[in-house]
Amino acid sequence: MVADNLPSPTDVANFIVTKTIFDSVKIFDTNPTVLQAFANTNITMTVTIPNGEIPNLSNGGAAAAWVNTNIRPFHPQTKIKYISVGNEVLLLNDPAHISGLVPAMRALTDALREAGPQFQDIKVTTAHALNMFEGVTVPSLARFRVDHAKTFFEPLLLYLRETKSPLMINPYPYFELNVMENNVDFAVFRKTRGVFDRNSRKMYSNAFDVLLDKTYSAMLAVGFGDVDIVIGETGWPSLGDPGNAAATIDNAASYNGHLIRKIVSGIGTPLMPSRKFDASIFALFNENQKPGPLAEKNWGLFQPDFTPVYVSGALRDGPPPNLNNPDFTVVPRVPRGRGKGRRRVPPVNNPEKDFINCSQFPPLVKPVQPQPNPVPTQTAPAATNVKKFCVPKPGVPDDQLQRNLDLACSQGADCGPIQPGAACADPATVSSRAKYAMNSFFRIKGVDSACDFTGTGQITTVDPSYGNCRYP
């Protein structure tokens, strides 16, 4: 975690074991001090291999050396359950990481097998952001992106089936608010009129179920509906910059409070009833040194002194959360007219018309994972004339931003304002310059798909202008 005020790993392990309801922890590395702290606690662990190590690990010798260094000294005293090979490789779109992922996973599985029988219970998987679908928003009609369905997902899912390992996903309704017309109540599990999937005849009371069922439907469509799904990370920030009306304590408490209840209950989703999911909430603590928008520092359930940021239900002997919709139901629809019984809804052929609610999800050209927009109200439909901007997603590396900058400026974007001495020249960082160029390209092209940038761009209605630098 990116902070300079966190408690020691030993204190964290003791807190989780003695004070919380959690029985598992995910870390984004293989920090030996952390792994040692959780020895003999009965807490299961997910460890993560950085994306940059993926190409090398397709070599059997390198995979064996990695297991000998990072797994053998700790397991089974520290109960390592999952090894996540990389994180969100499709989102970051490095061809070497994408093509090397499944070979690396297979090599690591072989290395664990050769290490001895005590390592056979460790499952090798990889975590995915939900930019992996085609643009249809209907859960039952979701499909993997055509550029990756055959070449990437089918070999990956075949490996997962063979090894009885799960597909790990990172479903964040917070990052899907643009797709949902900023329906925050639906995103954080509050009671609404819900969303009806005409194709499956299923009603959805929350966005989390939508995202899980989209994943299941896409897997089923390529013949792998039997592969399990685990939640690598999900959560909601409790504080954001001015203009970010979604990142609030009330919304975070509602999302994580309902999420904990849902996972513990094992009620599943409309397409996967009674299915139990392993899940990790991001994050345990707020991170005071994390770069980016203010929301990035405020995903934690707890402050570094172990005091709760809000009541979520995570404390074993703590107060129960105040849940608006503990049974995950929808507001009953008021019948129209005087006829008796329920009017039959006729089937239609347009997939985007098959998913209906009080704030219709718009059709998409390509799936995006945008930062939430400001919400004028949580019940009124979004205005159709709101100005949109294209900006990079959080965490996009500088080399990718440079490629975005070069592409935009070579394909018609007005890059004059970011030249030395111009209004938007400062700060002279690749991040700032790429943001302006990407938005200029997006505005010139005039279509949402122009903000894709191989999955690294996102549309927002928050104006990124500053000082004398005005974004078109």
VEXFIGU-728735 format. One record per residue (C-alpha): residue in one letter; y, x, z. Coordinates in Angstrom, 3 decimals. Layout:
VEXFIGU-728735
ROKOL  res     north      east        up
ROKOL    A         Y         X         Z
...
END
This chain:
VEXFIGU-728735
ROKOL  res     north      east        up
ROKOL    M     0.000     0.000     0.000
ROKOL    V     3.535     1.131    -0.780
ROKOL    A     5.180     1.260     2.635
ROKOL    D     6.239     3.788     5.256
ROKOL    N     5.774     1.633     8.362
ROKOL    L     2.145     0.521     8.259
ROKOL    P    -0.268     0.771    11.190
ROKOL    S    -3.156     3.197    11.086
ROKOL    P    -6.358     2.229     9.230
ROKOL    T    -8.225     2.165    12.547
ROKOL    D    -5.717    -0.293    14.045
ROKOL    V    -5.872    -2.423    10.894
ROKOL    A    -9.664    -2.548    10.994
ROKOL    N    -9.613    -3.535    14.661
ROKOL    F    -7.022    -6.238    13.985
ROKOL    I    -9.024    -7.749    11.133
ROKOL    V   -12.248    -7.743    13.137
ROKOL    T   -10.847    -9.092    16.411
ROKOL    K    -7.942   -11.324    15.381
ROKOL    T    -8.509   -12.739    11.887
ROKOL    I   -11.030   -14.928    10.106
ROKOL    F   -11.488   -12.367     7.317
ROKOL    D   -14.876   -10.798     6.640
ROKOL    S   -13.940    -8.636     3.641
ROKOL    V   -11.193    -6.265     2.512
ROKOL    K   -10.144    -4.974    -0.908
ROKOL    I    -8.421    -1.626    -1.376
ROKOL    F    -6.965    -0.259    -4.601
ROKOL    D    -8.474     3.204    -4.257
ROKOL    T   -11.280     4.915    -2.314
ROKOL    N    -9.194     6.316     0.539
ROKOL    P   -11.747     8.059     2.795
ROKOL    T    -9.706     7.444     5.964
ROKOL    V    -9.671     3.716     5.270
ROKOL    L   -13.368     3.612     4.411
ROKOL    Q   -14.236     5.502     7.581
ROKOL    A   -12.096     3.124     9.671
ROKOL    F   -14.238     0.175     8.576
ROKOL    A   -17.570     1.831     9.384
ROKOL    N   -19.851    -0.306    11.577
ROKOL    T   -17.417    -3.256    11.546
ROKOL    N   -19.566    -5.521     9.349
ROKOL    I   -16.533    -6.014     7.108
ROKOL    T   -17.487    -5.789     3.426
ROKOL    M   -15.278    -3.682     1.171
ROKOL    T   -14.157    -3.723    -2.442
ROKOL    V   -13.008    -0.325    -3.698
ROKOL    T   -11.121     0.337    -6.925
ROKOL    I   -11.297     3.090    -9.510
ROKOL    P    -7.914     3.835   -11.168
ROKOL    N    -7.655     2.945   -14.847
ROKOL    G    -7.017     6.555   -15.787
ROKOL    E   -10.482     7.597   -14.620
ROKOL    I   -12.326     5.102   -16.839
ROKOL    P   -12.801     7.256   -19.984
ROKOL    N   -14.309    10.161   -18.051
ROKOL    L   -16.734     7.969   -16.094
ROKOL    S   -18.700     6.934   -19.176
ROKOL    N   -20.291    10.377   -18.807
ROKOL    G   -23.357    10.180   -16.589
ROKOL    G   -22.604    13.427   -14.790
ROKOL    A   -19.043    12.368   -14.008
ROKOL    A   -20.252     8.968   -12.765
ROKOL    A   -22.834    10.609   -10.498
ROKOL    A   -20.189    12.980    -9.116
ROKOL    W   -17.874    10.037    -8.418
ROKOL    V   -20.599     8.191    -6.518
ROKOL    N   -21.499    11.310    -4.540
ROKOL    T   -17.870    11.825    -3.521
ROKOL    N   -16.629     8.276    -2.952
ROKOL    I   -19.647     6.134    -2.044
ROKOL    R   -22.504     8.216    -0.658
ROKOL    P   -20.613     9.558     2.427
ROKOL    F   -19.666     6.049     3.605
ROKOL    H   -22.176     3.405     2.562
ROKOL    P   -24.011     1.640     4.200
ROKOL    Q   -22.164     2.351     7.476
ROKOL    T   -19.111     1.018     5.651
ROKOL    K   -20.422    -1.976     3.729
ROKOL    I   -19.161    -1.456     0.189
ROKOL    K   -19.900    -4.666    -1.721
ROKOL    Y   -17.993    -4.250    -4.995
ROKOL    I   -16.715    -1.347    -7.058
ROKOL    S   -13.916    -2.564    -9.318
ROKOL    V   -13.722    -0.234   -12.302
ROKOL    G   -10.041    -0.279   -13.183
ROKOL    N    -7.646    -3.159   -12.747
ROKOL    E    -6.338    -5.529   -15.436
ROKOL    V    -7.108    -3.202   -18.352
ROKOL    L    -6.385    -5.849   -20.989
ROKOL    L    -2.955    -6.514   -19.531
ROKOL    L    -2.016    -2.831   -19.652
ROKOL    N    -3.630    -2.534   -23.098
ROKOL    D    -4.672     1.126   -23.231
ROKOL    P    -7.326     1.343   -25.994
ROKOL    A    -9.201     4.184   -24.252
ROKOL    H    -9.485     2.159   -21.057
ROKOL    I   -10.593    -0.987   -22.879
ROKOL    S   -13.232     0.698   -25.027
ROKOL    G   -14.487     2.892   -22.179
ROKOL    L   -14.776     0.178   -19.540
ROKOL    V   -18.297    -1.170   -20.104
ROKOL    P   -19.805     2.307   -20.739
ROKOL    A   -18.235     3.497   -17.474
ROKOL    M   -19.611     0.488   -15.589
ROKOL    R   -23.089     1.112   -16.958
ROKOL    A   -22.914     4.819   -16.074
ROKOL    L   -21.818     4.007   -12.513
ROKOL    T   -24.652     1.497   -12.122
ROKOL    D   -27.119     4.149   -13.245
ROKOL    A   -25.567     6.636   -10.794
ROKOL    L   -25.926     4.183    -7.911
ROKOL    R   -29.562     3.582    -8.867
ROKOL    E   -30.275     7.309    -8.912
ROKOL    A   -28.489     7.779    -5.569
ROKOL    G   -31.176     5.806    -3.741
ROKOL    P   -32.301     2.326    -2.703
ROKOL    Q   -29.602     1.997    -0.026
ROKOL    F   -26.976     1.747    -2.805
ROKOL    Q   -28.643    -0.994    -4.854
ROKOL    D   -26.709    -3.793    -3.132
ROKOL    I   -23.364    -2.510    -4.482
ROKOL    K   -22.160    -4.447    -7.513
ROKOL    V   -19.994    -2.877   -10.217
ROKOL    T   -17.365    -5.148   -11.768
ROKOL    T   -13.764    -5.075   -13.021
ROKOL    A   -10.715    -7.244   -12.283
ROKOL    H    -8.800    -9.138   -14.959
ROKOL    A    -5.382   -10.715   -15.195
ROKOL    L    -5.421   -14.108   -16.853
ROKOL    N    -3.757   -13.021   -20.089
ROKOL    M    -7.270   -13.094   -21.529
ROKOL    F    -7.190   -16.638   -22.941
ROKOL    E    -6.028   -18.190   -26.184
ROKOL    G    -2.992   -20.444   -25.839
ROKOL    V    -4.675   -23.799   -25.132
ROKOL    T    -3.825   -24.938   -21.603
ROKOL    V    -6.655   -27.503   -21.251
ROKOL    P    -9.129   -26.082   -18.677
ROKOL    S   -12.285   -27.311   -20.398
ROKOL    L   -11.145   -25.987   -23.803
ROKOL    A   -10.067   -22.508   -22.684
ROKOL    R   -11.417   -19.657   -24.798
ROKOL    F   -11.181   -15.889   -24.609
ROKOL    R    -8.679   -14.248   -26.914
ROKOL    V   -10.156   -13.905   -30.382
ROKOL    D    -9.259   -10.208   -30.518
ROKOL    H   -11.444    -9.503   -27.485
ROKOL    A   -14.097   -12.258   -27.286
ROKOL    K   -16.793   -10.515   -29.338
ROKOL    T   -15.858    -6.877   -28.915
ROKOL    F   -15.001    -6.867   -25.214
ROKOL    F   -15.993    -9.953   -23.245
ROKOL    E   -19.458   -10.513   -24.642
ROKOL    P   -20.618    -6.915   -23.901
ROKOL    L   -18.937    -7.077   -20.491
ROKOL    L   -20.517   -10.394   -19.545
ROKOL    L   -23.901    -9.245   -20.830
ROKOL    Y   -23.692    -6.246   -18.516
ROKOL    L   -22.656    -8.476   -15.592
ROKOL    R   -25.573   -10.831   -16.252
ROKOL    E   -28.061    -7.968   -16.459
ROKOL    T   -26.884    -6.480   -13.164
ROKOL    K   -26.275    -9.844   -11.427
ROKOL    S   -22.665    -8.802   -10.869
ROKOL    P   -19.694   -11.204   -10.901
ROKOL    L   -16.667   -11.366   -13.159
ROKOL    M   -13.616   -10.556   -11.038
ROKOL    I   -10.366   -12.354   -11.868
ROKOL    N    -6.833   -12.300   -10.444
ROKOL    P    -5.588   -15.914   -10.637
ROKOL    Y    -1.899   -16.133    -9.702
ROKOL    P    -0.327   -19.589   -10.138
ROKOL    Y     2.965   -17.878    -9.182
ROKOL    F     2.844   -15.976   -12.477
ROKOL    E     1.959   -19.128   -14.437
ROKOL    L     5.005   -21.209   -13.500
ROKOL    N     6.531   -21.051   -16.985
ROKOL    V     3.324   -22.520   -18.383
ROKOL    M     3.533   -25.336   -15.832
ROKOL    E     7.215   -26.141   -16.413
ROKOL    N     7.968   -24.778   -12.943
ROKOL    N     5.868   -27.413   -11.164
ROKOL    V     5.856   -25.501    -7.893
ROKOL    D     4.277   -28.330    -5.889
ROKOL    F     1.232   -28.335    -8.182
ROKOL    A     1.087   -24.529    -8.000
ROKOL    V     1.084   -24.378    -4.176
ROKOL    F    -1.424   -27.218    -3.588
ROKOL    R     1.069   -29.892    -2.480
ROKOL    K     0.113   -33.456    -3.279
ROKOL    T     1.241   -34.521    -6.756
ROKOL    R     0.079   -36.982    -9.380
ROKOL    G    -2.214   -34.236   -10.618
ROKOL    V    -3.274   -33.148   -14.081
ROKOL    F    -5.934   -34.950   -16.107
ROKOL    D    -8.184   -33.137   -18.588
ROKOL    R    -9.133   -35.795   -21.131
ROKOL    N   -11.805   -33.606   -22.675
ROKOL    S   -13.810   -33.154   -19.462
ROKOL    R   -12.518   -36.338   -17.764
ROKOL    K   -11.674   -34.230   -14.712
ROKOL    M    -8.579   -34.598   -12.522
ROKOL    Y    -6.855   -31.474   -11.154
ROKOL    S    -4.862   -31.493    -7.931
ROKOL    N    -3.755   -27.845    -8.098
ROKOL    A    -3.164   -24.916   -10.440
ROKOL    F    -5.723   -22.651    -8.757
ROKOL    D    -8.559   -24.925    -9.886
ROKOL    V    -7.099   -24.988   -13.399
ROKOL    L    -7.191   -21.189   -13.632
ROKOL    L   -10.738   -20.925   -12.305
ROKOL    D   -12.029   -23.627   -14.624
ROKOL    K   -10.313   -22.023   -17.621
ROKOL    T   -12.259   -18.862   -16.800
ROKOL    Y   -15.530   -20.743   -16.446
ROKOL    S   -14.985   -22.648   -19.714
ROKOL    A   -14.243   -19.459   -21.634
ROKOL    M   -17.382   -17.835   -20.213
ROKOL    L   -19.463   -20.902   -21.026
ROKOL    A   -18.199   -20.951   -24.614
ROKOL    V   -19.620   -17.465   -25.275
ROKOL    G   -22.902   -18.247   -23.512
ROKOL    F   -22.326   -16.724   -20.064
ROKOL    G   -21.616   -19.681   -17.806
ROKOL    D   -24.281   -18.401   -15.394
ROKOL    V   -22.279   -15.286   -14.422
ROKOL    D   -20.613   -15.628   -11.036
ROKOL    I   -16.850   -15.463   -10.536
ROKOL    V   -15.047   -13.738    -7.661
ROKOL    I   -11.339   -13.755    -6.859
ROKOL    G   -10.146   -10.159    -6.903
ROKOL    E    -6.668   -11.042    -5.673
ROKOL    T    -4.321   -13.990    -5.429
ROKOL    G    -1.360   -14.881    -3.267
ROKOL    W     2.277   -15.952    -3.119
ROKOL    P     5.445   -14.058    -2.088
ROKOL    S     7.524   -15.358     0.798
ROKOL    L    10.922   -13.962    -0.245
ROKOL    G    12.602   -13.201    -3.552
ROKOL    D    15.892   -12.271    -5.137
ROKOL    P    18.679   -14.848    -5.517
ROKOL    G    17.701   -17.232    -8.292
ROKOL    N    13.980   -17.014    -7.538
ROKOL    A    13.473   -20.394    -5.900
ROKOL    A     9.677   -20.103    -5.989
ROKOL    A     9.336   -17.169    -3.570
ROKOL    T     9.911   -18.844    -0.201
ROKOL    I     8.148   -18.949     3.148
ROKOL    D     7.357   -22.657     2.727
ROKOL    N     5.747   -22.096    -0.674
ROKOL    A     3.805   -19.039     0.483
ROKOL    A     2.568   -20.861     3.580
ROKOL    S     1.499   -23.850     1.494
ROKOL    Y    -0.289   -21.774    -1.131
ROKOL    N    -2.154   -19.403     1.172
ROKOL    G    -2.809   -22.026     3.834
ROKOL    H    -4.433   -24.390     1.347
ROKOL    L    -6.187   -21.477    -0.372
ROKOL    I    -7.868   -20.341     2.849
ROKOL    R    -8.994   -23.898     3.563
ROKOL    K   -10.341   -24.267     0.035
ROKOL    I   -12.290   -21.009     0.041
ROKOL    V   -13.740   -21.609     3.515
ROKOL    S   -14.725   -25.201     2.656
ROKOL    G   -16.754   -24.185    -0.397
ROKOL    I   -15.796   -27.353    -2.272
ROKOL    G   -15.468   -25.534    -5.584
ROKOL    T   -13.519   -26.845    -8.575
ROKOL    P   -13.803   -29.891   -10.843
ROKOL    L   -16.055   -27.996   -13.297
ROKOL    M   -17.775   -25.935   -10.593
ROKOL    P   -18.298   -28.342    -7.670
ROKOL    S   -19.644   -26.906    -4.423
ROKOL    R   -19.312   -23.382    -5.822
ROKOL    K   -18.404   -20.785    -3.191
ROKOL    F   -16.140   -17.920    -4.210
ROKOL    D   -15.524   -14.554    -2.619
ROKOL    A   -11.746   -14.181    -2.523
ROKOL    S    -9.099   -11.662    -1.468
ROKOL    I    -5.524   -12.617    -0.617
ROKOL    F    -2.813   -10.244    -1.721
ROKOL    A    -1.572    -8.847     0.574
ROKOL    L    -2.283    -8.185     4.217
ROKOL    F     1.154    -6.633     4.896
ROKOL    N     4.623    -6.678     3.400
ROKOL    E     5.430    -3.411     1.594
ROKOL    N     8.947    -2.130     2.263
ROKOL    Q     8.790     0.706    -0.287
ROKOL    K     7.371    -1.173    -3.243
ROKOL    P     9.604    -0.939    -6.335
ROKOL    G    10.752    -3.859    -8.428
ROKOL    P    12.138    -7.294    -7.517
ROKOL    L    12.442    -8.273    -3.858
ROKOL    A     9.406   -10.541    -4.188
ROKOL    E     7.214    -7.480    -4.801
ROKOL    K     7.905    -6.332    -1.232
ROKOL    N     7.034    -9.690     0.329
ROKOL    W     3.480   -10.718    -0.540
ROKOL    G     2.121    -9.992     2.953
ROKOL    L     0.584   -12.408     5.418
ROKOL    F     1.697   -10.119     8.254
ROKOL    Q     4.478    -7.755     9.185
ROKOL    P     3.426    -4.167     9.925
ROKOL    D     3.465    -4.957    13.676
ROKOL    F     0.769    -7.619    13.029
ROKOL    T     3.094   -10.592    13.597
ROKOL    P     2.544   -13.364    11.042
ROKOL    V     5.171   -13.802     8.342
ROKOL    Y     4.255   -17.501     8.466
ROKOL    V     1.372   -19.682     9.667
ROKOL    S    -1.428   -19.448     7.125
ROKOL    G    -4.598   -20.110     9.114
ROKOL    A    -5.657   -16.457     8.881
ROKOL    L    -5.607   -15.841    12.649
ROKOL    R    -8.810   -16.716    14.465
ROKOL    D    -7.048   -18.177    17.514
ROKOL    G    -3.715   -18.907    15.855
ROKOL    P    -2.058   -22.262    15.189
ROKOL    P    -3.394   -24.292    12.264
ROKOL    P    -1.290   -24.339     9.101
ROKOL    N     0.765   -27.400     8.249
ROKOL    L    -0.978   -28.533     5.067
ROKOL    N     0.510   -31.217     2.830
ROKOL    N    -2.769   -31.823     0.974
ROKOL    P    -5.724   -30.628     3.083
ROKOL    D    -8.210   -32.763     1.132
ROKOL    F    -6.962   -31.595    -2.307
ROKOL    T    -6.350   -35.105    -3.608
ROKOL    V    -3.735   -36.508    -5.978
ROKOL    V    -1.086   -39.165    -5.497
ROKOL    P    -2.590   -42.483    -6.643
ROKOL    R    -1.194   -43.639    -9.959
ROKOL    V     0.585   -46.982    -9.931
ROKOL    P    -1.135   -49.387   -12.364
ROKOL    R     1.030   -50.620   -15.196
ROKOL    G     1.007   -54.240   -16.345
ROKOL    R    -0.992   -57.112   -14.902
ROKOL    G    -4.370   -56.430   -16.439
ROKOL    K    -7.345   -56.019   -14.181
ROKOL    G    -9.252   -52.791   -13.856
ROKOL    R    -8.434   -49.381   -15.244
ROKOL    R    -7.198   -49.038   -18.780
ROKOL    R    -9.405   -46.786   -20.881
ROKOL    V    -7.640   -43.667   -22.160
ROKOL    P    -8.693   -43.162   -25.792
ROKOL    P    -9.769   -39.675   -26.829
ROKOL    V    -7.430   -37.696   -29.069
ROKOL    N    -8.006   -34.766   -31.370
ROKOL    N    -5.080   -32.539   -30.424
ROKOL    P    -6.271   -30.277   -27.563
ROKOL    E    -2.769   -29.965   -26.128
ROKOL    K    -2.586   -33.763   -25.820
ROKOL    D    -5.822   -33.735   -23.848
ROKOL    F    -4.168   -32.327   -20.731
ROKOL    I    -1.678   -34.752   -19.226
ROKOL    N     0.340   -35.128   -16.059
ROKOL    C     3.786   -36.105   -14.890
ROKOL    S     5.176   -32.791   -16.169
ROKOL    Q     3.224   -32.033   -19.331
ROKOL    F     2.178   -28.432   -19.910
ROKOL    P     3.734   -27.252   -23.198
ROKOL    P     1.627   -25.684   -25.973
ROKOL    L     1.684   -21.898   -26.051
ROKOL    V     1.534   -19.429   -28.896
ROKOL    K    -0.044   -16.788   -26.702
ROKOL    P    -0.792   -16.815   -22.970
ROKOL    V     1.781   -15.008   -20.881
ROKOL    Q     1.979   -14.097   -17.226
ROKOL    P     5.691   -14.496   -16.582
ROKOL    Q     7.717   -13.994   -13.447
ROKOL    P     8.702   -17.409   -12.108
ROKOL    N    11.921   -19.013   -13.219
ROKOL    P    14.441   -20.591   -10.854
ROKOL    V    13.496   -24.182   -10.145
ROKOL    P    16.375   -26.692   -10.401
ROKOL    T    14.228   -29.289    -8.624
ROKOL    Q    10.531   -29.487    -7.988
ROKOL    T    10.135   -32.966    -9.445
ROKOL    A    12.490   -33.199   -12.404
ROKOL    P    11.255   -31.947   -15.781
ROKOL    A    12.750   -28.683   -16.929
ROKOL    A    15.788   -28.942   -19.168
ROKOL    T    15.016   -28.373   -22.812
ROKOL    N    18.209   -26.360   -23.479
ROKOL    V    17.709   -23.702   -20.798
ROKOL    K    18.315   -20.240   -22.236
ROKOL    K    15.268   -17.984   -22.265
ROKOL    F    15.076   -14.214   -22.004
ROKOL    C    12.284   -11.731   -22.711
ROKOL    V    11.669    -8.992   -20.139
ROKOL    P     8.789    -6.625   -19.297
ROKOL    K     6.169    -7.762   -16.830
ROKOL    P     6.159    -5.959   -13.464
ROKOL    G     4.141    -2.750   -13.401
ROKOL    V     4.174    -1.939   -17.130
ROKOL    P     4.010     1.883   -17.390
ROKOL    D     6.834     3.849   -18.992
ROKOL    D     4.758     4.976   -21.983
ROKOL    Q     4.099     1.341   -22.923
ROKOL    L     7.755     0.453   -22.349
ROKOL    Q     8.733     3.292   -24.692
ROKOL    R     6.422     1.850   -27.358
ROKOL    N     8.015    -1.567   -26.858
ROKOL    L    11.477     0.000   -27.152
ROKOL    D    10.589     1.857   -30.340
ROKOL    L     9.004    -1.220   -31.894
ROKOL    A    11.919    -3.521   -31.073
ROKOL    C    14.602    -1.120   -32.323
ROKOL    S    12.695    -0.421   -35.548
ROKOL    Q    12.095    -4.088   -36.289
ROKOL    G    15.606    -5.493   -36.219
ROKOL    A    16.665    -5.552   -32.547
ROKOL    D    20.319    -4.744   -31.876
ROKOL    C    19.925    -1.526   -29.902
ROKOL    G    23.566    -0.462   -30.157
ROKOL    P    24.473    -1.666   -26.628
ROKOL    I    21.934     0.774   -25.061
ROKOL    Q    23.259     3.849   -26.879
ROKOL    P    25.164     6.451   -24.804
ROKOL    G    28.578     5.173   -23.769
ROKOL    A    27.807     1.551   -24.657
ROKOL    A    27.923    -1.370   -22.216
ROKOL    C    24.188    -1.341   -21.400
ROKOL    A    23.574     2.417   -21.535
ROKOL    D    23.285     2.719   -17.758
ROKOL    P    20.958     3.027   -16.017
ROKOL    A    19.560     5.422   -18.624
ROKOL    T    15.922     4.610   -17.867
ROKOL    V    13.217     3.598   -20.291
ROKOL    S    12.681     0.437   -18.228
ROKOL    S    16.290    -0.717   -18.546
ROKOL    R    16.580     0.178   -22.227
ROKOL    A    13.249    -1.424   -23.129
ROKOL    K    14.219    -4.623   -21.324
ROKOL    Y    17.391    -4.977   -23.400
ROKOL    A    15.664    -4.107   -26.683
ROKOL    M    12.736    -6.462   -26.057
ROKOL    N    15.119    -9.332   -25.345
ROKOL    S    17.213    -8.576   -28.437
ROKOL    F    14.067    -8.592   -30.600
ROKOL    F    12.958   -11.859   -28.992
ROKOL    R    16.337   -13.516   -29.588
ROKOL    I    16.474   -12.400   -33.227
ROKOL    K    12.957   -13.641   -34.002
ROKOL    G    13.566   -16.937   -32.193
ROKOL    V     9.947   -17.716   -31.234
ROKOL    D     8.133   -17.328   -27.903
ROKOL    S     5.395   -15.227   -29.464
ROKOL    A     7.974   -12.509   -30.172
ROKOL    C     7.937   -11.743   -26.432
ROKOL    D     4.262   -10.844   -26.358
ROKOL    F     4.515    -7.059   -26.856
ROKOL    T     0.711    -6.711   -26.590
ROKOL    G     0.664    -8.705   -23.392
ROKOL    T     3.392    -6.739   -21.564
ROKOL    G     6.355    -9.087   -22.117
ROKOL    Q     7.210   -12.260   -20.253
ROKOL    I     9.691   -15.091   -20.761
ROKOL    T    12.096   -15.986   -17.971
ROKOL    T    15.200   -18.132   -17.564
ROKOL    V    16.728   -15.700   -15.063
ROKOL    D    19.592   -13.966   -16.896
ROKOL    P    19.033   -10.175   -16.574
ROKOL    S    22.699    -9.404   -17.420
ROKOL    Y    24.553    -7.123   -15.016
ROKOL    G    28.099    -5.803   -14.764
ROKOL    N    29.539    -5.519   -18.261
ROKOL    C    26.079    -5.563   -19.828
ROKOL    R    25.507    -9.029   -21.215
ROKOL    Y    22.125   -10.011   -22.623
ROKOL    P    22.219   -12.126   -25.810
END
